[in-house]
Amino acid sequence: MSNVSNTSSVLYLHGFNLSSENAFPAFLLATLSYMIILFCNLTLILTIVLNKNLHQPMHLILVNLPVSDLIGSSALFPQLINIILTKTKTIQYSTCVAQAFFIHIYAAGTVFILTAMAYDRYMAISQPLRYNSVMTNAHIMKIITAVWSTCIILIGVLFILLLRLRRCRSELTHSYCDNPSLLALVCDDTTINNIYGLFISAATQVMANGMVLYTYLHILIACFRSKHSDTKAKALQTCATHLLVFLLMECFGLFTIISYRLQNISPHLRRFLGVSTLIFPPTINPIIYGLKTKEIREKIIHFFRNKLRPL
């Protein structure tokens, strides 16, 4: 099969090999996880969108984070739940490519959005006098447009390079589709794909980590120079929250990338790391920002109090 082009539209997935006793608990866990992700992220989006006093630069950038989380989790969970429920191990090639595309959009989008949020915090804390004149609605829209346009272009080129290659295998080594798994199915030379994939991964990490490191160094300097203890504490708390989310995403992404480069790593561990990247950040992000951001927390509590109040 290694030298024969495979034109079959059906691919075979490696599931989690669940027993009949474990299938139903796994189905409930996956469904519950997806419902929690949907509820938390949609609550955060609606809270920001429906409250005009939250239409500030920080919140307008923040609202893109749950959007990205919903893209990633919705690309994974429906297919994952279907695999557990029906015990099927096949997927259409077109569906697989679409799933992989949106998963990579989620990963790139999250990193770029967190970087944009770091820039916003830098302007607010290090250059407060210029903040309102620089971070206008028009400037925010340019940042958001640049984030999503860059993601679509970078990931779009990645998959255009993939789709030009002939497939000679149809068995995926993962429980869901992504670019490395699809690239392992082709029988043509993948040098260009590997170089481009490493280039965008390295460029994204250097830019994101460089921006976050630069902005937070200046933020820390500005905080320690501040004579107002309340302002300093609030700034450090806000930045610590953002930095926690950023490091969480970076760690999961880094472990997943490394797992593909190590041949001796357990396939079960590789699948767990891959799925964790699409479960934990989308679950934790809205909870962290919803609870830690005072304005958002107050609006959410006020909304549910009004809804639960007896008539």
Disulfide bonds with the S-S distance in Angstrom:
Cys96-Cys177 1.90
